[in-house]
Amino acid sequence: MKRARLPLLAVLPVSVISFVLVVPFVAGDHPLRWESGSMLPTLVLKGDKTTTPKTTSADGTTPDTSAPADASPAKVTEEWKKGMPQWGVQLYWEDNPKHSLKYVEQQARTQAEYVVGLHANSISVSFPFYTGTRTSTKISRGDKTPTPERLAQVLRIFHEAGLRTTVRPLMDEKSLDTANGGWRGNIKPTDRAAWFASYKAFMTPYLKAAHSERAASFVIGTELNSMEGDPRWEALVHGAEQTFSGEVAYDANWDNYVEGPITMPVTHLGVDAYFPVKVADTASVTTLVAGWNDWLDKKATGPLPKITISEAGIGAMNGAYHSPGNFYAKRTVNPQVQANWYTAVCKVVQERKMSGVYWWSVYFDTNPNVKPDDKIASRLDFAGRPLSEKAIKSCFTSDYAGPGTTTAG
C-alpha cells in the first residue's frame, strides 16, 4: 500500500518524534501507514507490573519480564489444518543486532503467548529488507533485518506454540523518496535482470530458514505493483519452490487487486486490504460490511475462497474509516471505530468464505499486554486496546469452518 514508510517500533528521541509528526500525509488512493523502520517510533517495553527489577539492553530498550526466559509458550487449542481459516496476526520485527539471542527468544515467547491468548492459530513474521532509490537494482539486508538464523529460532518458538507460520520479507521504503510519492509499489529498477538476481540472492537464505522450521507459507513479494507480471518471477518462484516445501505466496496491494488481474506465478494470493469507506464514525458494522463488499465486488462477487486478507487494520481514532491505513495521523482516540472495523472485516471474511485474515500488527519488541502510549504509538496498534482485542477474540472463536480444501490460485 502506498505510504511514507518508517513500516510494520523503539525508544524515540524527541527529535525523531518531532520528525515523525511533521511527515507530510500523502493524500489519494494509497493512504499512508507504517512500515519503514526509519520513521517509526519505537516503544519502550514498559508496564511490567511485577516488582522484578528491569534490565536495560545495550540499545536502551527494556525487555518484557512478565515470564521467565525459559518458559514454554502457550499452546493453541487446535492447530491449523488445510481447509481451516487462518486466524492470524502480523508480527513486525525490526531486529537489533545488539539484542542477545536470549532476548529474542524471550520476546518471541511473549508474543506467542499473547497471540495464542487471542485464539489465533496463525502468525506472519514481517521484517524489513532494503534497496537504494526507486531505480536501484540491489537488494540487501540492513541492521534491522533479522539474520536467517535468528528468524529460524523465532519460527521454532512459534511452531512449538502450535501456530501456523508465514515468513514475509517486506521492502523498507526509507530510501524511496516517499515525500514525492515513492513507495515499494512504484520502483523502477534500471536493470530488471540484475534486480531479480539480487532479490533471489537475498531471499534464498530466508527460504532455507523457513523450510528448516516448517513454515507453512513464504511471501515472495508484497505490494510490488510495478514488478507484477514480469516473466522473471517464473524462474524465481520455481527456485523458491525447490528450496522451500511450503506454500509460496504473493501479497497484493488493495487497489491493484480490485483494478485488474494480479499476474504472479504463486500458489496463493493475499491482499493487504485498506479499503476506504466514506462513512461517519458512528456507522454500524452492517454499513462497514457493505462498504467492503462494494470494493470486493469490483473484482468478483460471491465467495473468495482463494483469497487471504494478509493485512487488515485501522486506526483507533475519529475519521479512520476514510483512510484505514493512515499511520501518521494522531486524531482523537476512538477505540470503538477500530473494534467495529475488526468486527466488520471478520464478517466479510466469513460471508465471502475467504481463507482467513491477519491483523496489522504487533511489534516484536513491545509488550503487547499494556495499553499503547497514544502520544507516540501508531493508532493502528491494537494490542492493549480491550475493545479491539475482544473483537478479535470473537472473530477467532466464531463457528466459521473455513473455505474448505479448495486449491489456492
C-alpha positions as a Markdown table, in Angstrom:
| # | Residue | x | y | z |
|---|---|---|---|---|
| 1 | Met | 0.0 | 0.0 | 0.0 |
| 2 | Lys | 1.4 | 3.4 | -0.8 |
| 3 | Arg | 2.6 | 5.1 | 2.3 |
| 4 | Ala | 5.5 | 7.0 | 3.6 |
| 5 | Arg | 7.3 | 4.3 | 5.4 |
| 6 | Leu | 9.0 | 4.2 | 8.5 |
| 7 | Pro | 6.7 | 0.4 | 8.0 |
| 8 | Leu | 5.2 | -2.5 | 10.4 |
| 9 | Leu | 8.9 | 0.3 | 16.9 |
| 10 | Ala | 11.7 | 1.5 | 19.9 |
| 11 | Val | 12.5 | 4.4 | 22.4 |
| 12 | Leu | 12.1 | 7.5 | 20.4 |
| 13 | Pro | 14.2 | 10.6 | 20.9 |
| 14 | Val | 12.3 | 13.9 | 21.0 |
| 15 | Ser | 13.9 | 14.9 | 17.7 |
| 16 | Val | 12.7 | 11.8 | 16.0 |
| 17 | Ile | 9.2 | 12.3 | 17.4 |
| 18 | Ser | 9.2 | 15.8 | 16.0 |
| 19 | Phe | 10.3 | 14.5 | 12.6 |
| 20 | Val | 7.5 | 11.8 | 12.5 |
| 21 | Leu | 4.9 | 14.3 | 13.4 |
| 22 | Val | 5.8 | 16.6 | 10.6 |
| 23 | Val | 6.0 | 14.0 | 7.9 |
| 24 | Pro | 3.5 | 15.1 | 5.2 |
| 25 | Phe | 0.5 | 13.0 | 4.7 |
| 26 | Val | 0.2 | 11.8 | 1.1 |
| 27 | Ala | -3.4 | 12.0 | 0.1 |
| 28 | Gly | -5.0 | 9.9 | -2.5 |
| 29 | Asp | -6.0 | 6.3 | -3.1 |
| 30 | His | -3.0 | 5.0 | -1.2 |
| 31 | Pro | -3.4 | 6.0 | 2.4 |
| 32 | Leu | -0.2 | 6.2 | 4.4 |
| 33 | Arg | 0.5 | 3.6 | 7.1 |
| 34 | Trp | 3.5 | 2.5 | 8.9 |
| 35 | Glu | 6.2 | 0.2 | 7.7 |
| 36 | Ser | 9.5 | 1.7 | 7.2 |
| 37 | Gly | 11.9 | 1.4 | 10.1 |
| 38 | Ser | 13.5 | 4.8 | 9.8 |
| 39 | Met | 10.5 | 6.9 | 10.8 |
| 40 | Leu | 8.5 | 4.7 | 13.2 |
| 41 | Pro | 8.7 | 5.4 | 16.9 |
| 42 | Thr | 9.9 | 2.5 | 18.9 |
| 43 | Leu | 8.2 | 1.8 | 22.1 |
| 44 | Val | 9.9 | 1.1 | 25.4 |
| 45 | Leu | 8.9 | -2.2 | 26.9 |
| 46 | Lys | 7.1 | -1.0 | 29.9 |
| 47 | Gly | 4.1 | -1.7 | 32.1 |
| 48 | Asp | 5.6 | -4.6 | 33.9 |
| 49 | Lys | 3.5 | -5.0 | 37.0 |
| 50 | Thr | 6.0 | -7.3 | 38.8 |
| 51 | Thr | 8.5 | -6.0 | 41.3 |
| 52 | Thr | 11.4 | -7.7 | 39.5 |
| 53 | Pro | 14.0 | -5.1 | 38.6 |
| 54 | Lys | 14.2 | -4.3 | 34.9 |
| 55 | Thr | 17.4 | -4.7 | 33.0 |
| 56 | Thr | 18.3 | -2.4 | 30.1 |
| 57 | Ser | 19.9 | -3.8 | 27.0 |
| 58 | Ala | 22.7 | -2.0 | 25.1 |
| 59 | Asp | 20.4 | -0.1 | 22.9 |
| 60 | Gly | 18.4 | 1.3 | 25.8 |
| 61 | Thr | 15.2 | -0.8 | 25.4 |
| 62 | Thr | 13.8 | -2.7 | 28.4 |
| 63 | Pro | 12.7 | -6.3 | 27.7 |
| 64 | Asp | 9.4 | -7.6 | 29.0 |
| 65 | Thr | 10.0 | -9.6 | 32.2 |
| 66 | Ser | 6.5 | -10.9 | 32.6 |
| 67 | Ala | 7.6 | -14.5 | 32.1 |
| 68 | Pro | 10.8 | -16.4 | 32.6 |
| 69 | Ala | 13.0 | -16.5 | 29.5 |
| 70 | Asp | 13.0 | -20.3 | 29.5 |
| 71 | Ala | 9.2 | -20.6 | 30.0 |
| 72 | Ser | 7.3 | -22.7 | 27.5 |
| 73 | Pro | 4.9 | -20.7 | 25.3 |
| 74 | Ala | 1.2 | -21.2 | 25.5 |
| 75 | Lys | -0.2 | -23.7 | 23.1 |
| 76 | Val | -3.1 | -23.3 | 20.6 |
| 77 | Thr | -6.2 | -25.2 | 21.4 |
| 78 | Glu | -6.4 | -26.6 | 17.8 |
| 79 | Glu | -3.6 | -26.4 | 15.3 |
| 80 | Trp | -4.4 | -25.2 | 11.8 |
| 81 | Lys | -5.0 | -27.8 | 9.2 |
| 82 | Lys | -5.7 | -27.3 | 5.5 |
| 83 | Gly | -9.2 | -26.0 | 4.9 |
| 84 | Met | -9.4 | -24.2 | 8.2 |
| 85 | Pro | -9.4 | -20.4 | 8.3 |
| 86 | Gln | -6.1 | -18.7 | 9.1 |
| 87 | Trp | -6.9 | -16.6 | 12.1 |
| 88 | Gly | -3.7 | -14.6 | 12.3 |
| 89 | Val | -1.6 | -11.6 | 13.4 |
| 90 | Gln | 1.1 | -9.8 | 11.5 |
| 91 | Leu | 4.1 | -9.5 | 13.8 |
| 92 | Tyr | 6.5 | -6.8 | 12.6 |
| 93 | Trp | 10.2 | -7.3 | 13.6 |
| 94 | Glu | 12.9 | -4.8 | 13.2 |
| 95 | Asp | 15.8 | -6.6 | 14.7 |
| 96 | Asn | 18.5 | -5.0 | 16.7 |
| 97 | Pro | 21.9 | -6.8 | 16.5 |
| 98 | Lys | 22.7 | -5.6 | 20.0 |
| 99 | His | 19.9 | -7.8 | 21.3 |
| 100 | Ser | 21.1 | -11.1 | 22.5 |
| 101 | Leu | 19.6 | -14.4 | 21.2 |
| 102 | Lys | 18.2 | -14.9 | 24.7 |
| 103 | Tyr | 16.3 | -11.6 | 24.5 |
| 104 | Val | 15.0 | -12.5 | 21.0 |
| 105 | Glu | 13.7 | -15.9 | 22.3 |
| 106 | Gln | 12.1 | -14.2 | 25.4 |
| 107 | Gln | 10.3 | -11.7 | 23.2 |
| 108 | Ala | 9.1 | -14.5 | 20.8 |
| 109 | Arg | 7.6 | -16.4 | 23.7 |
| 110 | Thr | 5.9 | -13.2 | 25.0 |
| 111 | Gln | 4.4 | -12.6 | 21.6 |
| 112 | Ala | 3.4 | -16.3 | 21.1 |
| 113 | Glu | 1.6 | -16.2 | 24.4 |
| 114 | Tyr | -0.2 | -13.1 | 23.5 |
| 115 | Val | -1.2 | -14.3 | 20.0 |
| 116 | Val | -2.4 | -17.6 | 21.4 |
| 117 | Gly | -4.4 | -15.7 | 24.0 |
| 118 | Leu | -6.3 | -14.0 | 21.2 |
| 119 | His | -7.3 | -17.5 | 20.0 |
| 120 | Ala | -5.2 | -17.1 | 16.8 |
| 121 | Asn | -3.9 | -20.2 | 15.0 |
| 122 | Ser | -1.5 | -18.3 | 12.7 |
| 123 | Ile | 1.2 | -15.8 | 12.8 |
| 124 | Ser | 3.1 | -14.0 | 10.0 |
| 125 | Val | 6.6 | -12.6 | 10.7 |
| 126 | Ser | 7.1 | -9.5 | 8.6 |
| 127 | Phe | 10.6 | -7.9 | 8.6 |
| 128 | Pro | 12.4 | -5.2 | 6.6 |
| 129 | Phe | 14.9 | -5.5 | 3.8 |
| 130 | Tyr | 16.4 | -2.7 | 1.9 |
| 131 | Thr | 17.1 | -1.2 | -1.5 |
| 132 | Gly | 18.5 | 2.1 | -2.7 |
| 133 | Thr | 16.4 | 4.6 | -4.7 |
| 134 | Arg | 13.4 | 3.6 | -6.8 |
| 135 | Thr | 15.7 | 2.8 | -9.7 |
| 136 | Ser | 18.2 | 0.6 | -7.7 |
| 137 | Thr | 19.0 | -2.9 | -8.7 |
| 138 | Lys | 20.4 | -4.1 | -5.4 |
| 139 | Ile | 18.5 | -5.7 | -2.6 |
| 140 | Ser | 20.2 | -6.1 | 0.8 |
| 141 | Arg | 19.9 | -6.8 | 4.4 |
| 142 | Gly | 20.2 | -3.9 | 6.9 |
| 143 | Asp | 20.9 | -3.7 | 10.6 |
| 144 | Lys | 17.1 | -4.1 | 11.3 |
| 145 | Thr | 16.9 | -7.3 | 9.1 |
| 146 | Pro | 17.0 | -10.4 | 11.3 |
| 147 | Thr | 19.5 | -13.0 | 10.2 |
| 148 | Pro | 18.2 | -16.2 | 8.9 |
| 149 | Glu | 19.5 | -17.9 | 12.0 |
| 150 | Arg | 17.6 | -15.6 | 14.4 |
| 151 | Leu | 14.5 | -15.9 | 12.2 |
| 152 | Ala | 14.7 | -19.7 | 12.4 |
| 153 | Gln | 14.8 | -19.5 | 16.2 |
| 154 | Val | 11.7 | -17.3 | 16.4 |
| 155 | Leu | 9.9 | -19.6 | 14.0 |
| 156 | Arg | 10.8 | -22.6 | 16.1 |
| 157 | Ile | 9.3 | -21.0 | 19.2 |
| 158 | Phe | 6.1 | -20.1 | 17.3 |
| 159 | His | 5.9 | -23.7 | 15.9 |
| 160 | Glu | 6.3 | -25.0 | 19.5 |
| 161 | Ala | 3.2 | -22.9 | 20.3 |
| 162 | Gly | 1.3 | -24.7 | 17.6 |
| 163 | Leu | 1.0 | -21.6 | 15.4 |
| 164 | Arg | 0.9 | -21.8 | 11.6 |
| 165 | Thr | 3.8 | -19.6 | 10.5 |
| 166 | Thr | 4.4 | -17.4 | 7.5 |
| 167 | Val | 7.7 | -15.6 | 6.6 |
| 168 | Arg | 7.1 | -12.2 | 5.0 |
| 169 | Pro | 10.1 | -10.1 | 4.0 |
| 170 | Leu | 8.9 | -6.5 | 3.3 |
| 171 | Met | 10.8 | -3.8 | 1.3 |
| 172 | Asp | 11.5 | -0.9 | 3.6 |
| 173 | Glu | 10.7 | 2.5 | 2.0 |
| 174 | Lys | 13.0 | 4.9 | 3.8 |
| 175 | Ser | 15.2 | 5.4 | 0.7 |
| 176 | Leu | 12.3 | 5.6 | -1.8 |
| 177 | Asp | 11.6 | 9.4 | -1.6 |
| 178 | Thr | 8.2 | 8.9 | -0.1 |
| 179 | Ala | 7.7 | 12.6 | 0.2 |
| 180 | Asn | 7.4 | 12.7 | -3.5 |
| 181 | Gly | 5.2 | 9.6 | -3.9 |
| 182 | Gly | 7.8 | 6.9 | -4.0 |
| 183 | Trp | 6.9 | 3.6 | -2.4 |
| 184 | Arg | 7.6 | -0.1 | -2.9 |
| 185 | Gly | 4.7 | -0.3 | -5.4 |
| 186 | Asn | 6.3 | 2.0 | -8.0 |
| 187 | Ile | 10.0 | 1.0 | -8.0 |
| 188 | Lys | 11.6 | 1.1 | -11.5 |
| 189 | Pro | 14.9 | -0.8 | -11.5 |
| 190 | Thr | 17.2 | 0.3 | -14.3 |
| 191 | Asp | 18.2 | -3.4 | -14.9 |
| 192 | Arg | 15.4 | -5.8 | -14.0 |
| 193 | Ala | 17.6 | -8.9 | -14.6 |
| 194 | Ala | 20.1 | -7.6 | -12.1 |
| 195 | Trp | 17.3 | -6.7 | -9.6 |
| 196 | Phe | 15.8 | -10.2 | -9.8 |
| 197 | Ala | 19.3 | -11.8 | -9.3 |
| 198 | Ser | 19.9 | -9.6 | -6.3 |
| 199 | Tyr | 16.4 | -10.3 | -4.9 |
| 200 | Lys | 17.0 | -14.1 | -5.3 |
| 201 | Ala | 20.3 | -13.9 | -3.5 |
| 202 | Phe | 18.7 | -12.1 | -0.6 |
| 203 | Met | 15.6 | -14.4 | -0.4 |
| 204 | Thr | 17.3 | -17.8 | -0.6 |
| 205 | Pro | 18.8 | -18.0 | 2.9 |
| 206 | Tyr | 15.4 | -17.0 | 4.4 |
| 207 | Leu | 13.7 | -19.6 | 2.3 |
| 208 | Lys | 16.1 | -22.2 | 3.7 |
| 209 | Ala | 15.3 | -21.0 | 7.3 |
| 210 | Ala | 11.6 | -21.1 | 6.6 |
| 211 | His | 12.0 | -24.7 | 5.2 |
| 212 | Ser | 14.1 | -25.9 | 8.1 |
| 213 | Glu | 11.5 | -24.7 | 10.6 |
| 214 | Arg | 8.5 | -26.0 | 8.7 |
| 215 | Ala | 6.9 | -22.6 | 8.0 |
| 216 | Ala | 3.6 | -23.1 | 6.1 |
| 217 | Ser | 4.0 | -20.1 | 3.8 |
| 218 | Phe | 6.6 | -17.8 | 2.4 |
| 219 | Val | 5.5 | -14.5 | 0.8 |
| 220 | Ile | 7.9 | -13.9 | -2.1 |
| 221 | Gly | 6.8 | -10.3 | -2.6 |
| 222 | Thr | 4.5 | -7.7 | -1.1 |
| 223 | Glu | 2.8 | -4.7 | -2.7 |
| 224 | Leu | 5.3 | -4.7 | -5.6 |
| 225 | Asn | 2.7 | -3.3 | -8.1 |
| 226 | Ser | 5.2 | -2.2 | -10.7 |
| 227 | Met | 7.0 | -5.5 | -10.8 |
| 228 | Glu | 3.9 | -7.7 | -11.1 |
| 229 | Gly | 3.6 | -9.7 | -14.3 |
| 230 | Asp | 7.4 | -9.7 | -15.1 |
| 231 | Pro | 8.3 | -13.0 | -16.7 |
| 232 | Arg | 11.3 | -13.3 | -14.4 |
| 233 | Trp | 9.1 | -14.2 | -11.5 |
| 234 | Glu | 8.5 | -17.6 | -13.0 |
| 235 | Ala | 12.1 | -18.7 | -12.5 |
| 236 | Leu | 12.4 | -17.0 | -9.1 |
| 237 | Val | 9.3 | -18.7 | -7.8 |
| 238 | His | 10.3 | -22.0 | -9.3 |
| 239 | Gly | 13.6 | -21.7 | -7.5 |
| 240 | Ala | 11.9 | -20.8 | -4.2 |
| 241 | Glu | 9.7 | -23.9 | -4.5 |
| 242 | Gln | 12.8 | -26.1 | -4.9 |
| 243 | Thr | 14.2 | -24.6 | -1.7 |
| 244 | Phe | 11.0 | -24.3 | 0.4 |
| 245 | Ser | 8.5 | -27.1 | 0.7 |
| 246 | Gly | 5.6 | -24.9 | 1.9 |
| 247 | Glu | 3.3 | -22.5 | 0.0 |
| 248 | Val | 4.8 | -19.7 | -2.0 |
| 249 | Ala | 2.5 | -16.7 | -1.9 |
| 250 | Tyr | 2.3 | -13.1 | -3.0 |
| 251 | Asp | 0.5 | -10.2 | -1.2 |
| 252 | Ala | -1.1 | -7.6 | -3.5 |
| 253 | Asn | -2.0 | -4.1 | -2.5 |
| 254 | Trp | -5.7 | -3.5 | -2.3 |
| 255 | Asp | -6.0 | -1.0 | -5.1 |
| 256 | Asn | -4.1 | -3.2 | -7.6 |
| 257 | Tyr | -6.2 | -6.2 | -6.5 |
| 258 | Val | -9.5 | -4.6 | -7.4 |
| 259 | Glu | -8.3 | -2.8 | -10.6 |
| 260 | Gly | -7.2 | -5.9 | -12.6 |
| 261 | Pro | -5.7 | -9.3 | -12.6 |
| 262 | Ile | -2.7 | -10.0 | -10.4 |
| 263 | Thr | -0.3 | -12.0 | -12.7 |
| 264 | Met | 2.0 | -13.8 | -10.3 |
| 265 | Pro | 3.0 | -17.5 | -10.6 |
| 266 | Val | 2.4 | -18.3 | -7.0 |
| 267 | Thr | 0.1 | -20.9 | -5.2 |
| 268 | His | -1.7 | -18.3 | -3.0 |
| 269 | Leu | -2.7 | -14.7 | -3.2 |
| 270 | Gly | -3.1 | -12.4 | -0.2 |
| 271 | Val | -4.5 | -8.9 | -0.2 |
| 272 | Asp | -3.3 | -6.0 | 2.0 |
| 273 | Ala | -6.8 | -4.6 | 2.4 |
| 274 | Tyr | -7.2 | -1.0 | 3.4 |
| 275 | Phe | -10.4 | -0.1 | 1.6 |
| 276 | Pro | -11.5 | 3.4 | 2.4 |
| 277 | Val | -15.2 | 3.6 | 3.4 |
| 278 | Lys | -16.6 | 7.1 | 3.4 |
| 279 | Val | -18.9 | 6.9 | 6.4 |
| 280 | Ala | -19.2 | 8.6 | 9.8 |
| 281 | Asp | -17.5 | 7.3 | 12.9 |
| 282 | Thr | -21.0 | 6.2 | 14.2 |
| 283 | Ala | -21.6 | 3.9 | 11.2 |
| 284 | Ser | -22.9 | 0.5 | 12.0 |
| 285 | Val | -21.0 | -2.8 | 11.4 |
| 286 | Thr | -23.5 | -3.6 | 8.7 |
| 287 | Thr | -22.7 | -0.4 | 6.9 |
| 288 | Leu | -19.0 | -1.1 | 7.1 |
| 289 | Val | -19.6 | -4.6 | 5.7 |
| 290 | Ala | -21.4 | -3.1 | 2.8 |
| 291 | Gly | -18.6 | -0.7 | 2.2 |
| 292 | Trp | -16.1 | -3.6 | 2.0 |
| 293 | Asn | -18.3 | -5.6 | -0.3 |
| 294 | Asp | -18.6 | -2.7 | -2.6 |
| 295 | Trp | -14.9 | -2.8 | -3.1 |
| 296 | Leu | -14.6 | -6.5 | -3.4 |
| 297 | Asp | -17.4 | -6.7 | -5.9 |
| 298 | Lys | -15.2 | -4.6 | -8.3 |
| 299 | Lys | -13.1 | -7.7 | -8.6 |
| 300 | Ala | -15.6 | -10.5 | -8.2 |
| 301 | Thr | -18.9 | -11.2 | -6.5 |
| 302 | Gly | -19.6 | -14.2 | -4.3 |
| 303 | Pro | -17.2 | -16.4 | -2.3 |
| 304 | Leu | -13.5 | -15.8 | -2.5 |
| 305 | Pro | -12.0 | -19.0 | -1.0 |
| 306 | Lys | -8.6 | -18.5 | -2.7 |
| 307 | Ile | -8.0 | -15.1 | -1.1 |
| 308 | Thr | -6.5 | -14.3 | 2.3 |
| 309 | Ile | -6.7 | -10.9 | 3.9 |
| 310 | Ser | -2.9 | -10.7 | 4.5 |
| 311 | Glu | -3.2 | -7.3 | 6.2 |
| 312 | Ala | -6.2 | -5.6 | 7.8 |
| 313 | Gly | -6.2 | -2.8 | 10.3 |
| 314 | Ile | -7.3 | 0.6 | 11.1 |
| 315 | Gly | -6.5 | 3.4 | 13.5 |
| 316 | Ala | -8.4 | 3.6 | 16.7 |
| 317 | Met | -9.4 | 7.2 | 16.1 |
| 318 | Asn | -12.0 | 9.5 | 14.7 |
| 319 | Gly | -12.1 | 9.7 | 10.9 |
| 320 | Ala | -10.2 | 6.4 | 10.3 |
| 321 | Tyr | -12.9 | 4.8 | 8.1 |
| 322 | His | -11.9 | 7.3 | 5.3 |
| 323 | Ser | -8.3 | 6.2 | 5.4 |
| 324 | Pro | -7.8 | 2.9 | 7.3 |
| 325 | Gly | -4.1 | 2.7 | 6.7 |
| 326 | Asn | -3.0 | 6.1 | 7.8 |
| 327 | Phe | -0.2 | 5.5 | 10.2 |
| 328 | Tyr | 0.8 | 9.1 | 10.9 |
| 329 | Ala | -2.5 | 10.7 | 11.8 |
| 330 | Lys | -3.0 | 11.2 | 15.6 |
| 331 | Arg | -6.6 | 12.3 | 15.8 |
| 332 | Thr | -8.8 | 11.8 | 18.8 |
| 333 | Val | -8.6 | 8.2 | 20.0 |
| 334 | Asn | -11.8 | 6.3 | 19.4 |
| 335 | Pro | -11.4 | 2.6 | 20.3 |
| 336 | Gln | -14.9 | 1.8 | 19.1 |
| 337 | Val | -14.0 | 2.7 | 15.5 |
| 338 | Gln | -11.2 | 0.1 | 15.5 |
| 339 | Ala | -13.3 | -2.5 | 17.2 |
| 340 | Asn | -16.3 | -2.1 | 14.8 |
| 341 | Trp | -13.9 | -2.3 | 11.8 |
| 342 | Tyr | -12.4 | -5.5 | 13.0 |
| 343 | Thr | -15.9 | -7.0 | 13.5 |
| 344 | Ala | -17.0 | -5.9 | 10.0 |
| 345 | Val | -13.9 | -7.3 | 8.3 |
| 346 | Cys | -14.4 | -10.7 | 10.2 |
| 347 | Lys | -17.9 | -10.8 | 8.9 |
| 348 | Val | -16.8 | -10.2 | 5.3 |
| 349 | Val | -14.1 | -12.9 | 5.6 |
| 350 | Gln | -16.8 | -15.4 | 6.7 |
| 351 | Glu | -19.6 | -14.3 | 4.4 |
| 352 | Arg | -17.2 | -14.3 | 1.4 |
| 353 | Lys | -15.7 | -17.7 | 2.5 |
| 354 | Met | -12.2 | -16.3 | 2.5 |
| 355 | Ser | -9.2 | -18.3 | 3.8 |
| 356 | Gly | -8.6 | -16.0 | 6.7 |
| 357 | Val | -7.3 | -12.7 | 8.0 |
| 358 | Tyr | -4.1 | -11.3 | 9.6 |
| 359 | Trp | -4.4 | -8.2 | 11.7 |
| 360 | Trp | -1.8 | -5.4 | 11.3 |
| 361 | Ser | 0.1 | -5.5 | 13.6 |
| 362 | Val | 2.0 | -6.3 | 16.8 |
| 363 | Tyr | 5.6 | -5.0 | 17.1 |
| 364 | Phe | 8.1 | -7.6 | 18.1 |
| 365 | Asp | 9.9 | -5.5 | 20.7 |
| 366 | Thr | 6.9 | -4.2 | 22.5 |
| 367 | Asn | 5.0 | -5.7 | 25.5 |
| 368 | Pro | 1.5 | -6.4 | 24.0 |
| 369 | Asn | -0.1 | -6.7 | 27.4 |
| 370 | Val | 0.0 | -3.0 | 28.1 |
| 371 | Lys | -2.1 | -0.1 | 26.6 |
| 372 | Pro | -0.2 | 1.7 | 23.8 |
| 373 | Asp | 1.1 | 5.1 | 24.6 |
| 374 | Asp | -1.0 | 7.2 | 22.2 |
| 375 | Lys | 1.4 | 10.1 | 22.4 |
| 376 | Ile | 3.9 | 8.2 | 20.2 |
| 377 | Ala | 2.3 | 4.9 | 19.2 |
| 378 | Ser | 0.5 | 4.3 | 15.9 |
| 379 | Arg | -3.2 | 4.5 | 16.2 |
| 380 | Leu | -3.2 | 1.2 | 14.2 |
| 381 | Asp | -1.8 | -0.6 | 17.3 |
| 382 | Phe | -4.5 | -2.9 | 18.7 |
| 383 | Ala | -2.6 | -4.8 | 21.4 |
| 384 | Gly | -3.7 | -3.4 | 24.8 |
| 385 | Arg | -6.9 | -2.0 | 23.4 |
| 386 | Pro | -9.7 | -4.1 | 25.2 |
| 387 | Leu | -12.5 | -3.4 | 22.6 |
| 388 | Ser | -10.3 | -4.4 | 19.7 |
| 389 | Glu | -8.9 | -7.5 | 21.4 |
| 390 | Lys | -12.5 | -8.5 | 22.3 |
| 391 | Ala | -13.5 | -8.2 | 18.6 |
| 392 | Ile | -10.5 | -10.2 | 17.5 |
| 393 | Lys | -11.2 | -13.0 | 20.0 |
| 394 | Ser | -14.9 | -13.1 | 19.0 |
| 395 | Cys | -13.8 | -13.4 | 15.4 |
| 396 | Phe | -11.2 | -16.1 | 16.1 |
| 397 | Thr | -13.7 | -18.2 | 18.2 |
| 398 | Ser | -16.5 | -18.0 | 15.7 |
| 399 | Asp | -18.0 | -21.1 | 14.2 |
| 400 | Tyr | -16.6 | -20.3 | 10.7 |
| 401 | Ala | -15.1 | -23.6 | 9.5 |
| 402 | Gly | -13.1 | -22.1 | 6.7 |
| 403 | Pro | -13.2 | -22.2 | 2.9 |
| 404 | Gly | -12.7 | -26.0 | 2.8 |
| 405 | Thr | -9.9 | -27.6 | 0.9 |
| 406 | Thr | -10.0 | -25.6 | -2.3 |
| 407 | Thr | -6.7 | -25.1 | -4.0 |
| 408 | Ala | -5.5 | -21.5 | -3.9 |
| 409 | Gly | -4.7 | -19.8 | -7.1 |
